[in-house]
Protein backbone atom coordinates (compact mmCIF):
# COMPACT_ATOMS: atom_id res chain seq x y z
CA UNK A 1 0.00 0.00 0.00
CA UNK A 2 1.31 3.41 -1.04
CA UNK A 3 0.00 6.87 -0.26
CA UNK A 4 0.04 9.75 -2.71
CA UNK A 5 -1.26 13.28 -3.17
CA UNK A 6 -2.79 12.25 -6.53
CA UNK A 7 -5.86 10.25 -7.41
CA UNK A 8 -7.30 8.74 -10.56
CA UNK A 9 -10.64 9.47 -12.15
CA UNK A 10 -10.77 5.87 -13.40
CA UNK A 11 -11.58 2.92 -11.11
CA UNK A 12 -9.60 0.59 -13.37
CA UNK A 13 -6.07 -0.46 -12.43
CA UNK A 14 -3.21 1.01 -14.41
CA UNK A 15 -0.58 -1.41 -15.64
CA UNK A 16 2.82 0.22 -15.89
CA UNK A 17 6.16 -1.43 -16.64
CA UNK A 18 7.18 -0.82 -13.03
CA UNK A 19 4.06 -2.32 -11.47
CA UNK A 20 0.28 -2.31 -11.36
CA UNK A 21 -1.43 0.63 -9.63
CA UNK A 22 -4.97 0.51 -8.24
CA UNK A 23 -6.28 3.77 -6.76
CA UNK A 24 -9.00 4.17 -4.17
CA UNK A 25 -12.12 5.60 -5.78
CA UNK A 26 -12.88 8.25 -3.16
CA UNK A 27 -11.40 11.71 -3.65
CA UNK A 28 -9.14 12.92 -0.84
CA UNK A 29 -6.12 15.09 -0.14
CA UNK A 30 -4.05 11.94 0.27
CA UNK A 31 -5.11 8.80 -1.58
CA UNK A 32 -4.13 5.21 -0.81
CA UNK A 33 -3.03 3.22 -3.84
CA UNK A 34 -2.25 -0.47 -4.06
CA UNK A 35 0.82 -1.42 -6.05
CA UNK A 36 1.66 -4.90 -7.23
CA UNK A 37 5.21 -5.72 -8.32
CA UNK A 38 6.60 -9.05 -9.44
CA UNK A 39 10.01 -10.21 -8.28
CA UNK A 40 11.37 -12.11 -11.26
CA UNK A 41 14.30 -14.48 -10.77
CA UNK A 42 15.67 -17.37 -12.77
CA UNK A 43 14.49 -20.85 -11.90
CA UNK A 44 17.70 -22.36 -13.19
CA UNK A 45 21.11 -20.77 -12.82
CA UNK A 46 23.23 -20.12 -15.94
CA UNK A 47 25.40 -23.15 -15.18
CA UNK A 48 22.34 -25.40 -15.16
CA UNK A 49 22.19 -25.88 -11.40
CA UNK A 50 19.08 -25.12 -9.36
CA UNK A 51 19.13 -21.56 -8.11
CA UNK A 52 19.40 -21.18 -4.33
CA UNK A 53 17.96 -17.67 -4.20
CA UNK A 54 14.16 -17.64 -4.30
CA UNK A 55 13.43 -13.97 -3.52
CA UNK A 56 15.07 -10.62 -2.88
CA UNK A 57 12.48 -9.20 -0.51
CA UNK A 58 10.49 -6.87 -2.74
CA UNK A 59 10.74 -3.76 -0.58
CA UNK A 60 13.38 -2.21 -2.82
CA UNK A 61 11.23 -2.88 -5.90
CA UNK A 62 8.26 -1.11 -4.34
CA UNK A 63 10.35 1.88 -3.26
CA UNK A 64 11.88 2.20 -6.73
CA UNK A 65 8.47 1.94 -8.36
CA UNK A 66 7.14 4.67 -6.07
CA UNK A 67 10.13 6.91 -6.87
CA UNK A 68 9.76 6.45 -10.65
CA UNK A 69 6.00 7.05 -10.42
CA UNK A 70 6.35 10.24 -8.37
CA UNK A 71 9.34 11.52 -10.37
CA UNK A 72 7.74 11.14 -13.78
CA UNK A 73 4.52 12.91 -12.72
CA UNK A 74 6.08 15.39 -10.25
CA UNK A 75 3.92 14.21 -7.36
CA UNK A 76 4.64 12.60 -3.99
CA UNK A 77 4.32 8.91 -3.20
CA UNK A 78 5.41 6.99 -0.13
CA UNK A 79 4.76 3.80 1.82
CA UNK A 80 4.54 5.98 4.93
CA UNK A 81 1.21 7.78 5.27
CA UNK A 82 2.54 9.92 8.12
CA UNK A 83 5.12 11.43 5.77
CA UNK A 84 2.42 12.37 3.30
CA UNK A 85 0.21 13.87 6.00
CA UNK A 86 3.09 16.01 7.17
CA UNK A 87 4.04 17.45 3.78
CA UNK A 88 0.74 17.67 1.88
CA UNK A 89 -1.51 20.51 3.10
CA UNK A 90 -5.28 20.27 3.15
CA UNK A 91 -5.50 23.15 0.73
CA UNK A 92 -3.28 25.66 -1.02
CA UNK A 93 -3.45 29.39 -0.67
CA UNK A 94 -2.89 31.96 2.03
CA UNK A 95 0.43 33.46 2.99
CA UNK A 96 3.69 31.69 2.14
CA UNK A 97 5.01 29.25 4.71
CA UNK A 98 8.15 27.18 5.19
CA UNK A 99 6.30 24.06 4.10
CA UNK A 100 7.59 22.31 0.96
CA UNK A 101 4.28 23.04 -0.77
CA UNK A 102 5.16 26.76 -0.63
CA UNK A 103 8.53 26.15 -2.25
CA UNK A 104 7.84 23.49 -4.92
CA UNK A 105 5.07 23.63 -7.50
CA UNK A 106 2.72 20.63 -7.83
CA UNK A 107 4.98 18.16 -5.96
CA UNK A 108 2.99 18.44 -2.71
CA UNK A 109 -0.25 19.95 -4.00
CA UNK A 110 -3.27 18.21 -2.48
CA UNK A 111 -5.62 16.06 -4.56
CA UNK A 112 -3.90 16.17 -7.96
CA UNK A 113 -6.13 14.52 -10.56
CA UNK A 114 -4.36 12.01 -12.80
CA UNK A 115 -5.77 11.43 -16.24
CA UNK A 116 -5.02 8.93 -18.97
CA UNK A 117 -2.40 11.16 -20.58
CA UNK A 118 -0.51 11.29 -17.26
CA UNK A 119 -0.33 7.51 -17.13
CA UNK A 120 0.70 7.42 -20.78
CA UNK A 121 3.56 9.79 -19.99
CA UNK A 122 4.59 7.70 -16.97
CA UNK A 123 4.36 4.47 -19.01
CA UNK A 124 6.58 5.88 -21.76
CA UNK A 125 9.18 7.13 -19.27
CA UNK A 126 9.29 3.84 -17.35
CA UNK A 127 9.59 1.85 -20.58
CA UNK A 128 12.55 3.91 -21.74
CA UNK A 129 14.13 3.74 -18.29
CA UNK A 130 13.94 -0.05 -18.15
CA UNK A 131 15.31 -0.35 -21.67
CA UNK A 132 18.55 1.47 -20.83
CA UNK A 133 21.85 -0.31 -20.78
CA UNK A 134 22.37 -1.38 -17.22
CA UNK A 135 25.07 1.12 -16.22
CA UNK A 136 22.92 4.00 -17.50
CA UNK A 137 19.81 2.57 -15.84
CA UNK A 138 21.52 2.39 -12.46
CA UNK A 139 22.87 5.92 -12.84
CA UNK A 140 19.40 7.20 -13.75
CA UNK A 141 17.60 5.39 -10.91
CA UNK A 142 20.11 6.78 -8.40
CA UNK A 143 19.45 10.30 -9.65
CA UNK A 144 15.70 9.72 -9.55
CA UNK A 145 15.90 8.56 -5.93
CA UNK A 146 18.00 11.61 -5.07
CA UNK A 147 15.49 14.05 -6.55
CA UNK A 148 12.54 12.44 -4.77
CA UNK A 149 14.47 12.43 -1.49
CA UNK A 150 15.44 16.05 -1.97
CA UNK A 151 11.81 17.12 -2.11
CA UNK A 152 11.36 16.07 1.51
CA UNK A 153 14.23 18.31 2.63
CA UNK A 154 13.51 21.62 0.93
CA UNK A 155 12.13 23.16 4.14
CA UNK A 156 14.01 21.21 6.84
CA UNK A 157 17.45 21.58 5.24
CA UNK A 158 17.40 23.76 2.09
CA UNK A 159 21.20 23.66 1.71
CA UNK A 160 21.22 19.86 1.66
CA UNK A 161 18.30 19.85 -0.77
CA UNK A 162 20.28 22.12 -3.11
CA UNK A 163 23.32 19.87 -2.75
CA UNK A 164 21.31 16.75 -3.60
CA UNK A 165 19.80 18.35 -6.69
CA UNK A 166 23.23 19.32 -8.00
CA UNK A 167 24.58 15.86 -7.10
CA UNK A 168 21.77 14.15 -9.03
CA UNK A 169 23.07 15.75 -12.26
CA UNK A 170 26.74 15.72 -11.31
CA UNK A 171 26.63 11.92 -10.94
CA UNK A 172 25.21 11.56 -14.46
CA UNK A 173 27.88 13.91 -15.82
CA UNK A 174 30.58 11.43 -14.80
CA UNK A 175 28.98 8.83 -17.07
CA UNK A 176 27.97 10.99 -20.00
CA UNK A 177 30.31 13.86 -20.82
CA UNK A 178 29.57 15.99 -23.91
CA UNK A 179 32.03 14.89 -26.60
CA UNK A 180 34.76 17.40 -27.39
CA UNK A 181 32.63 20.47 -26.89
CA UNK A 182 34.73 23.40 -28.08
CA UNK A 183 35.03 26.25 -25.60
CA UNK A 184 36.42 29.68 -26.35
CA UNK A 185 38.72 31.77 -24.17
CA UNK A 186 35.99 34.39 -23.88
CA UNK A 187 33.73 31.93 -22.00
CA UNK A 188 36.42 31.08 -19.43
CA UNK A 189 35.95 32.43 -15.90
CA UNK A 190 36.56 36.19 -16.05
CA UNK A 191 38.65 36.50 -12.88
CA UNK A 192 40.87 33.56 -13.80
CA UNK A 193 41.17 34.82 -17.38
CA UNK A 194 42.38 38.21 -16.19
CA UNK A 195 45.10 36.71 -13.97
CA UNK A 196 46.29 34.39 -16.74
CA UNK A 197 46.32 37.10 -19.40
CA UNK A 198 48.40 39.33 -17.14
CA UNK A 199 50.89 36.50 -16.61
CA UNK A 200 51.14 35.93 -20.37
CA UNK A 201 51.76 39.63 -20.95
CA UNK A 202 54.49 39.79 -18.31
CA UNK A 203 56.19 36.72 -19.80
CA UNK A 204 56.46 38.34 -23.27
CA UNK A 205 55.19 35.21 -25.00
CA UNK A 206 54.56 35.06 -28.71
CA UNK A 207 50.92 34.88 -29.91
CA UNK A 208 51.38 31.20 -30.79
CA UNK A 209 52.83 30.39 -27.38
CA UNK A 210 50.01 32.28 -25.62
CA UNK A 211 47.40 30.47 -27.71
CA UNK A 212 48.94 27.10 -26.83
CA UNK A 213 48.83 27.88 -23.11
CA UNK A 214 45.23 29.10 -23.31
CA UNK A 215 44.23 25.87 -25.09
CA UNK A 216 45.90 23.85 -22.33
CA UNK A 217 44.05 25.81 -19.64
CA UNK A 218 40.72 25.27 -21.43
CA UNK A 219 41.43 21.53 -21.71
CA UNK A 220 42.18 21.29 -17.98
CA UNK A 221 39.07 23.30 -17.18
CA UNK A 222 37.02 20.89 -19.28
CA UNK A 223 38.04 18.08 -16.91
CA UNK A 224 37.02 19.89 -13.71
CA UNK A 225 33.97 18.60 -11.86
CA UNK A 226 32.23 21.97 -12.00
CA UNK A 227 32.79 22.30 -15.73
CA UNK A 228 31.57 18.75 -16.31
CA UNK A 229 28.40 19.50 -14.37
CA UNK A 230 27.70 22.72 -16.28
CA UNK A 231 28.53 21.33 -19.73
CA UNK A 232 26.56 18.12 -19.16
CA UNK A 233 23.48 20.02 -18.00
CA UNK A 234 23.55 22.52 -20.87
CA UNK A 235 24.03 19.68 -23.36
CA UNK A 236 20.88 17.93 -22.05
CA UNK A 237 18.49 20.86 -22.37
CA UNK A 238 15.79 20.17 -24.93
CA UNK A 239 13.70 22.94 -26.63
CA UNK A 240 10.69 21.91 -24.55
CA UNK A 241 12.40 23.21 -21.40
CA UNK A 242 11.90 26.80 -22.62
CA UNK A 243 8.53 26.14 -24.26
CA UNK A 244 5.80 23.73 -23.15
CA UNK A 245 7.40 22.92 -19.80
CA UNK A 246 7.86 26.61 -19.00
CA UNK A 247 4.24 27.54 -19.77
CA UNK A 248 3.09 26.99 -16.16
CA UNK A 249 6.36 28.04 -14.51
CA UNK A 250 6.74 31.25 -12.54
CA UNK A 251 9.65 33.35 -13.79
CA UNK A 252 11.34 30.55 -15.78
CA UNK A 253 15.03 31.04 -16.38
CA UNK A 254 16.31 32.44 -19.68
CA UNK A 255 18.84 30.51 -21.74
CA UNK A 256 21.33 33.38 -21.43
CA UNK A 257 21.22 33.15 -17.62
CA UNK A 258 21.36 29.37 -17.24
CA UNK A 259 25.15 28.88 -17.39
CA UNK A 260 25.70 31.49 -14.66
CA UNK A 261 22.90 30.01 -12.55
CA UNK A 262 24.45 26.54 -12.82
CA UNK A 263 27.81 27.90 -11.69
CA UNK A 264 26.12 29.52 -8.68
CA UNK A 265 24.27 26.28 -7.86
CA UNK A 266 27.54 24.34 -7.96
CA UNK A 267 29.20 26.95 -5.76
CA UNK A 268 26.37 26.69 -3.22
CA UNK A 269 26.71 22.90 -3.28
CA UNK A 270 30.46 23.19 -2.61
CA UNK A 271 30.07 25.59 0.32
CA UNK A 272 27.52 23.26 1.89
CA UNK A 273 29.67 20.15 1.44
CA UNK A 274 33.05 21.63 2.38
CA UNK A 275 32.17 24.29 4.97
CA UNK A 276 28.59 23.32 5.95
CA UNK A 277 27.29 26.79 5.17
CA UNK A 278 23.53 27.15 5.18
CA UNK A 279 21.64 28.30 2.12
CA UNK A 280 20.90 32.03 2.20
CA UNK A 281 17.25 32.48 3.24
CA UNK A 282 16.54 34.81 0.31
CA UNK A 283 17.15 31.81 -1.98
CA UNK A 284 14.35 29.69 -0.52
CA UNK A 285 12.32 31.30 2.29
CA UNK A 286 9.91 33.38 0.15
CA UNK A 287 10.01 32.26 -3.45
CA UNK A 288 6.37 32.28 -4.64
CA UNK A 289 7.22 28.84 -6.09
CA UNK A 290 9.14 30.64 -8.84
CA UNK A 291 11.98 29.13 -10.88
CA UNK A 292 14.31 32.09 -10.46
CA UNK A 293 15.31 34.71 -7.92
CA UNK A 294 17.60 37.72 -8.11
CA UNK A 295 20.74 37.20 -6.06
CA UNK A 296 23.74 39.50 -6.09
CA UNK A 297 22.25 41.35 -9.05
CA UNK A 298 21.67 38.37 -11.38
CA UNK A 299 19.00 35.70 -11.85
CA UNK A 300 19.74 32.36 -10.17
CA UNK A 301 17.77 29.15 -9.80
CA UNK A 302 15.55 28.65 -6.78
CA UNK A 303 14.97 25.19 -5.32
CA UNK A 304 11.89 24.90 -7.54
CA UNK A 305 13.93 25.97 -10.55
CA UNK A 306 16.60 23.38 -9.78
CA UNK A 307 13.91 20.77 -9.22
CA UNK A 308 12.31 21.40 -12.61
CA UNK A 309 15.72 21.51 -14.30
CA UNK A 310 16.81 18.19 -12.76
CA UNK A 311 13.65 16.41 -13.83
CA UNK A 312 14.06 17.69 -17.38
CA UNK A 313 17.76 16.75 -17.64
CA UNK A 314 17.23 13.27 -16.18
CA UNK A 315 14.38 12.62 -18.63
CA UNK A 316 16.65 13.75 -21.47
CA UNK A 317 19.39 11.45 -20.20
CA UNK A 318 16.95 8.53 -20.19
CA UNK A 319 15.64 9.37 -23.67
CA UNK A 320 19.13 9.55 -25.16
CA UNK A 321 20.67 6.68 -23.23
CA UNK A 322 22.04 3.56 -24.96
CA UNK A 323 19.85 0.47 -25.00
CA UNK A 324 22.36 -2.12 -26.20
CA UNK A 325 23.05 -5.22 -24.12
CA UNK A 326 26.02 -5.03 -21.78
CA UNK A 327 27.18 -8.65 -21.78
CA UNK A 328 29.76 -7.97 -19.06
CA UNK A 329 27.10 -6.95 -16.54
CA UNK A 330 26.55 -9.49 -13.76
CA UNK A 331 23.08 -8.68 -12.53
CA UNK A 332 23.35 -11.14 -9.63
CA UNK A 333 25.94 -8.91 -7.98
CA UNK A 334 23.45 -6.04 -8.11
CA UNK A 335 20.43 -7.81 -6.66
CA UNK A 336 19.00 -5.94 -3.66
CA UNK A 337 19.08 -7.27 -0.13
CA UNK A 338 22.50 -8.92 -0.44
CA UNK A 339 25.40 -8.32 1.96
CA UNK A 340 28.79 -9.63 0.91
CA UNK A 341 31.19 -10.64 3.67
CA UNK A 342 34.35 -12.77 3.73
CA UNK A 343 33.93 -16.39 4.73
CA UNK A 344 35.64 -17.66 7.86
CA UNK A 345 39.00 -19.12 6.77
CA UNK A 346 38.16 -22.73 7.67
CA UNK A 347 35.65 -22.71 4.81
CA UNK A 348 38.09 -21.84 2.04
CA UNK A 349 41.80 -22.13 2.88
CA UNK A 350 41.72 -25.89 2.10
CA UNK A 351 40.66 -25.30 -1.53
CA UNK A 352 43.69 -26.24 -3.63
CA UNK A 353 42.08 -24.98 -6.84
CA UNK A 354 42.29 -21.38 -5.63
CA UNK A 355 45.76 -21.70 -4.14
CA UNK A 356 48.67 -19.99 -5.90
CA UNK A 357 51.66 -17.81 -4.98
CA UNK A 358 49.30 -14.83 -5.30
CA UNK A 359 46.77 -16.20 -2.78
CA UNK A 360 49.37 -17.76 -0.46
CA UNK A 361 49.53 -14.70 1.88
CA UNK A 362 45.76 -14.82 2.49
CA UNK A 363 45.83 -18.58 3.07
CA UNK A 364 48.67 -18.22 5.59
CA UNK A 365 46.69 -15.57 7.46
CA UNK A 366 43.62 -17.81 7.45
CA UNK A 367 45.61 -20.82 8.66
CA UNK A 368 47.09 -18.79 11.51
CA UNK A 369 43.62 -17.54 12.45
CA UNK A 370 42.23 -21.07 12.63
CA UNK A 371 45.25 -22.27 14.60
CA UNK A 372 45.04 -19.42 17.12
CA UNK A 373 41.27 -19.83 17.44
CA UNK A 374 41.72 -23.54 18.12
CA UNK A 375 44.32 -22.89 20.82
CA UNK A 376 42.06 -20.33 22.44
CA UNK A 377 39.05 -22.68 22.36
CA UNK A 378 40.15 -26.33 22.09
CA UNK A 379 36.59 -27.59 22.40
CA UNK A 380 35.75 -26.00 19.04
CA UNK A 381 38.57 -26.94 16.64
CA UNK A 382 38.64 -25.07 13.36
CA UNK A 383 41.70 -26.30 11.45
CA UNK A 384 40.67 -27.91 8.12
CA UNK A 385 42.58 -30.52 6.17
CA UNK A 386 45.26 -28.75 4.09
CA UNK A 387 46.67 -31.88 2.43
CA UNK A 388 45.76 -30.78 -1.09
CA UNK A 389 47.15 -27.27 -0.45
CA UNK A 390 50.40 -28.69 0.91
CA UNK A 391 50.76 -30.81 -2.20
CA UNK A 392 50.28 -27.73 -4.35
CA UNK A 393 52.87 -25.84 -2.29
CA UNK A 394 55.40 -28.60 -2.98
CA UNK A 395 54.72 -28.23 -6.70
CA UNK A 396 54.79 -24.41 -6.69
CA UNK A 397 57.93 -23.74 -4.63
CA UNK A 398 60.49 -24.83 -7.28
CA UNK A 399 58.87 -22.57 -9.87
CA UNK A 400 58.73 -19.50 -7.57
CA UNK A 401 61.94 -17.51 -7.82
CA UNK A 402 61.01 -14.69 -5.43
CA UNK A 403 61.86 -15.35 -1.79
CA UNK A 404 59.12 -12.92 -0.73
CA UNK A 405 56.55 -14.97 -2.65
CA UNK A 406 57.85 -18.25 -1.24
CA UNK A 407 57.75 -17.15 2.40
CA UNK A 408 53.99 -17.49 3.03
CA UNK A 409 54.03 -20.88 1.30
CA UNK A 410 57.02 -22.09 3.33
CA UNK A 411 55.48 -20.72 6.55
CA UNK A 412 52.19 -22.55 5.95
CA UNK A 413 54.06 -25.75 5.14
CA UNK A 414 56.37 -25.49 8.17
CA UNK A 415 53.63 -24.58 10.67
CA UNK A 416 51.48 -27.49 9.55
CA UNK A 417 54.27 -29.99 10.09
CA UNK A 418 55.31 -28.38 13.38
CA UNK A 419 51.88 -28.53 15.02
CA UNK A 420 50.19 -31.55 13.45
CA UNK A 421 50.92 -35.13 14.44
CA UNK A 422 53.16 -37.20 12.10
CA UNK A 423 50.25 -39.05 10.50
CA UNK A 424 49.23 -35.76 8.87
CA UNK A 425 52.71 -34.98 7.51
CA UNK A 426 53.59 -35.00 3.84
CA UNK A 427 55.98 -37.73 2.63
CA UNK A 428 58.39 -35.10 1.22
CA UNK A 429 58.23 -32.78 4.23
CA UNK A 430 61.83 -33.28 5.33
CA UNK A 431 63.31 -32.63 1.89
CA UNK A 432 61.05 -29.65 1.25
CA UNK A 433 61.87 -27.97 4.53
CA UNK A 434 65.57 -28.66 4.13
CA UNK A 435 65.53 -26.79 0.85
CA UNK A 436 63.31 -23.82 1.69
CA UNK A 437 63.37 -23.33 5.45
CA UNK A 438 66.09 -20.68 5.15
CA UNK A 439 63.58 -18.34 3.43
CA UNK A 440 62.24 -17.53 6.92
CA UNK A 441 65.60 -16.88 8.60
CA UNK A 442 66.21 -13.22 7.84
CA UNK A 443 64.25 -10.36 9.48
CA UNK A 444 60.76 -10.50 7.96
CA UNK A 445 57.21 -10.37 9.24
CA UNK A 446 56.34 -13.92 8.15
CA UNK A 447 59.39 -15.37 9.88
CA UNK A 448 58.57 -13.37 13.00
CA UNK A 449 55.02 -14.78 13.11
CA UNK A 450 56.36 -18.33 12.77
CA UNK A 451 58.90 -17.79 15.56
CA UNK A 452 56.24 -16.45 17.90
CA UNK A 453 53.87 -19.35 17.23
CA UNK A 454 56.68 -21.90 17.77
CA UNK A 455 58.03 -20.11 20.86
CA UNK A 456 61.42 -19.52 19.28
CA UNK A 457 63.76 -16.72 20.26
CA UNK A 458 63.93 -13.59 18.14
CA UNK A 459 67.66 -13.38 17.46
CA UNK A 460 67.81 -10.49 15.00
CA UNK A 461 69.85 -7.40 15.85
CA UNK A 462 68.00 -4.32 17.01
CA UNK A 463 68.75 -2.28 13.88
CA UNK A 464 67.23 -5.02 11.70
CA UNK A 465 64.10 -5.17 13.84
CA UNK A 466 63.69 -1.40 13.67
CA UNK A 467 64.09 -1.49 9.90
CA UNK A 468 61.51 -4.29 9.71
CA UNK A 469 59.07 -2.20 11.77
CA UNK A 470 59.61 0.76 9.44
CA UNK A 471 58.96 -1.38 6.37
CA UNK A 472 55.93 -3.03 7.97
CA UNK A 473 54.49 0.35 8.95
CA UNK A 474 54.86 1.57 5.37
CA UNK A 475 53.25 -1.61 4.00
CA UNK A 476 50.24 -1.30 6.31
CA UNK A 477 49.73 2.36 5.42
CA UNK A 478 49.76 1.44 1.74
CA UNK A 479 47.57 -1.62 2.17
CA UNK A 480 50.38 -3.97 1.17
CA UNK A 481 52.49 -6.67 2.77
CA UNK A 482 51.62 -9.99 4.38
CA UNK A 483 48.15 -9.88 5.96
CA UNK A 484 48.25 -11.05 9.59
CA UNK A 485 46.08 -10.67 12.68
CA UNK A 486 46.87 -7.27 14.27
CA UNK A 487 48.26 -8.90 17.40
CA UNK A 488 51.32 -10.02 15.44
CA UNK A 489 52.13 -6.44 14.46
CA UNK A 490 51.73 -5.37 18.08
CA UNK A 491 53.91 -8.31 19.14
CA UNK A 492 56.72 -7.19 16.83
CA UNK A 493 56.61 -3.73 18.37
CA UNK A 494 56.65 -5.18 21.89
CA UNK A 495 59.53 -7.53 21.12
CA UNK A 496 61.55 -4.64 19.69
CA UNK A 497 60.62 -2.42 22.66
CA UNK A 498 62.05 -5.04 25.01
CA UNK A 499 65.26 -5.14 22.96
CA UNK A 500 65.45 -1.32 23.14
CA UNK A 501 65.07 -1.53 26.89
CA UNK A 502 67.90 -4.03 27.16
CA UNK A 503 70.16 -1.72 25.17
CA UNK A 504 69.38 1.37 27.28
CA UNK A 505 67.12 2.97 24.70
CA UNK A 506 64.19 3.31 27.07
CA UNK A 507 62.56 6.27 25.31
CA UNK A 508 62.55 4.37 22.01
CA UNK A 509 61.05 1.37 23.78
CA UNK A 510 58.24 3.46 25.29
CA UNK A 511 57.50 4.95 21.87
CA UNK A 512 57.22 1.46 20.36
CA UNK A 513 54.88 0.32 23.14
CA UNK A 514 52.68 3.38 22.50
CA UNK A 515 52.63 2.50 18.82
CA UNK A 516 51.58 -1.05 19.72
CA UNK A 517 48.62 0.36 21.66
CA UNK A 518 47.55 2.28 18.56
CA UNK A 519 48.01 -0.79 16.35
CA UNK A 520 45.65 -2.71 18.66
CA UNK A 521 43.30 0.03 19.97
CA UNK A 522 41.45 -0.57 23.20
CA UNK A 523 43.51 -3.60 24.30
CA UNK A 524 43.57 -3.22 28.09
CA UNK A 525 46.64 -5.41 28.52
CA UNK A 526 48.68 -3.16 26.23
CA UNK A 527 47.38 0.00 27.86
CA UNK A 528 48.48 -1.33 31.25
CA UNK A 529 51.94 -2.17 29.85
CA UNK A 530 52.21 1.33 28.41
CA UNK A 531 51.32 2.94 31.76
CA UNK A 532 53.87 0.76 33.57
CA UNK A 533 56.55 1.55 30.96
CA UNK A 534 56.06 5.28 31.44
CA UNK A 535 56.70 4.69 35.15
CA UNK A 536 60.01 2.99 34.32
CA UNK A 537 59.00 -0.66 34.46
CA UNK A 538 60.38 -2.86 31.71
CA UNK A 539 57.66 -4.81 29.85
CA UNK A 540 57.48 -8.51 30.66
CA UNK A 541 55.18 -10.27 28.25
CA UNK A 542 54.99 -13.74 26.75
CA UNK A 543 54.53 -13.08 23.04
CA UNK A 544 52.88 -16.42 22.38
CA UNK A 545 50.28 -15.88 25.08
CA UNK A 546 49.74 -12.39 23.76
CA UNK A 547 49.11 -13.29 20.11
CA UNK A 548 46.91 -16.26 21.04
CA UNK A 549 45.07 -14.24 23.68
CA UNK A 550 44.95 -17.10 26.16
CA UNK A 551 43.53 -15.90 29.46
CA UNK A 552 41.69 -18.83 31.04
CA UNK A 553 41.34 -20.03 34.65
CA UNK A 554 44.06 -22.31 35.96
CA UNK A 555 43.60 -25.96 35.05
CA UNK A 556 45.80 -29.00 35.52
CA UNK A 557 45.85 -30.00 31.85
CA UNK A 558 43.70 -29.50 28.82
CA UNK A 559 44.51 -31.35 25.63
CA UNK A 560 44.04 -29.44 22.40
CA UNK A 561 42.28 -31.99 20.23
CA UNK A 562 41.61 -30.96 16.67
CA UNK A 563 39.61 -33.01 14.22
CA UNK A 564 40.76 -32.55 10.64
CA UNK A 565 37.65 -32.40 8.42
CA UNK A 566 37.84 -33.82 4.95
CA UNK A 567 35.08 -31.55 3.73
CA UNK A 568 34.58 -27.93 4.80
CA UNK A 569 30.82 -27.55 5.10
CA UNK A 570 29.39 -31.06 5.03
CA UNK A 571 29.70 -33.74 7.65
CA UNK A 572 33.10 -33.80 9.32
CA UNK A 573 34.98 -37.09 9.03
CA UNK A 574 36.53 -37.70 12.46
CA UNK A 575 40.10 -38.92 12.66
CA UNK A 576 41.97 -40.50 15.54
CA UNK A 577 44.93 -38.16 15.52
CA UNK A 578 45.02 -34.73 17.09
CA UNK A 579 47.23 -31.74 17.26
CA UNK A 580 50.30 -32.62 19.28
CA UNK A 581 50.73 -30.74 22.50
CA UNK A 582 48.78 -29.76 25.59
CA UNK A 583 48.13 -26.82 27.88
CA UNK A 584 49.77 -27.66 31.23
CA UNK A 585 49.11 -25.70 34.37
CA UNK A 586 51.10 -22.49 34.17
CA UNK A 587 52.81 -20.03 36.44
CA UNK A 588 51.61 -17.39 37.13
CA UNK A 589 47.96 -18.45 37.51
CA UNK A 590 45.22 -17.12 35.24
CA UNK A 591 47.36 -17.60 32.10
CA UNK A 592 48.22 -20.33 29.64
CA UNK A 593 51.58 -21.52 28.47
CA UNK A 594 52.18 -24.08 25.78
CA UNK A 595 55.16 -26.12 24.72
CA UNK A 596 54.64 -27.05 21.09
CA UNK A 597 56.28 -30.15 19.68
CA UNK A 598 59.64 -29.74 18.04
CA UNK A 599 59.28 -28.99 14.38
CA UNK A 600 61.04 -31.38 11.97
CA UNK A 601 64.75 -30.99 12.43
CA UNK A 602 66.86 -31.43 9.33
CA UNK A 603 70.15 -33.21 10.13
PyMOL commands that set and color helices and strands:
alter all, ss='L'
color gray80, all
select helices_A, chain A and resi 59-73+81-87+100-102+116-131+134-151+158-173+185-187+190-202+207-222+225-235+239-242+244-246+255-275+281-283+303-320+331-334+345-347+352-354+360-376+387-397+403-419+422-424+429-440+445-453+462-477+486-502+506-519+524-534+543-548
alter helices_A, ss='H'
color red, helices_A
select strands_A, chain A and resi 2-4+6-8+14-16+19-23+31-36+77-78+112-114+292-295+298-301+557-559+582-584
alter strands_A, ss='S'
color yellow, strands_A
deselect
rebuild
show_as cartoon
